[in-house]
């Protein structure tokens, strides 16, 4: 990703000595932006869905989990996964199936 951004900057007449560091900064900015979007979606959509499901159930265990804010703490894992995958993506053959496998393995480890 960094190489493509650097090539694009050089194509638009940015000197290579500036394009290389700027490529790193822009790539990091993209990863941070995607992480914020993932964090927002996780907290706004997924946490509300989990809370609604917990209210509908008859068990008290899920109510205790919600009252102790466990899903909110687990929601912070999603942006961390984005950072991890962005770090490993250029070096590995990262496909959606591999990233899903990694996410499931990470969840099993944390639980």
N, C-alpha and C positions, 0 to 999 in steps of 0.2 A: 504494500500500500504506500509505503514511504517513497519507494522508487517511482511509482506512477505519479505521485504528487510532485516529486522533484522534476520529473520529465515534463509534466504539464507546466510547471513554473518556468523551466528553461525554454519551453516552447513559446511562452508569452514574454520572452525577452528579459527574464530575471537572470542576473549573473549566477553561474553555478556555485560560486562561493557563498552566495546568499540563499540560493534555492535549496541546498542540502539541509542547512539548519532550519529553514522555514518549512521544509517538508516534514521534518520531525515535529515541529511545533503544531503544524496543521493536523498531522495524524493524531497527535495527542489530544488536540482540541476536539477532533471527531470522536475519539474514544470517550472522552469526558462527556460530550454532548449525548452520545448514545447511552452512556451509563445513567445520566440524569433522566433521560426519557424512560429507560427501563425501570429505574427507581420510582419514578412518578406513576407509571402504569402498574407496577407491582403494588405500591401502597394504595393507590386510588381504586383500582379495579379488583385486584386479587384479594386484598385484605377486606374489602367490603363484601365480596362474595363469601369469603370464609366466615366472616361475622354473621352474615345472613343465614348461612347454613347451620352455624352453631346455635343460633336462636331458634331455629325450627326443630332441632333435634330434641329428643326427650332426655338424653343423658346429661349428666352434670359435669362430666369430665371436660368436654369441649368448652363449657361455660367457664370453667376454671382456667383453661388454657387461654381463652380470649381475655379474661379479666387480668391475667398476669402478663399480657401483651407478648406472648410467645410468637405469634405470627408476625408481629411488627419487627421483632428482632431477627427473625428468619428472612424477612423481606430485604434486609441489608445484604444478603448473600447474592442477590441477583446482579447488582452492579459489580460486585467482586468477580463474579463469573464472567461478565463482559470484559473486565480488565484482563483476567487470566486468558480468556480466549483470544483477545486481541494481541496478547504477547506471544502466544503459541501459534497463531494462525499462519504467519509467514514461514515458520520452520517445519510445520507438519502438514500432512494432507488432511486438512480440516474440512469435513463435509457436514451437512446438517445432521446426518446419522451419527457421526463421531461426536459432535457437540452434544447431541441428545444423550448419548451413552455417557459422556463425561458428566453432564448435569445429573443424571440419575445416580451415577456412582457417587457424586459429591453429596447428594441428598441422603443416600443410604449411609454414608460415612457420618454425616452430622446427626442422623437420627439414631 
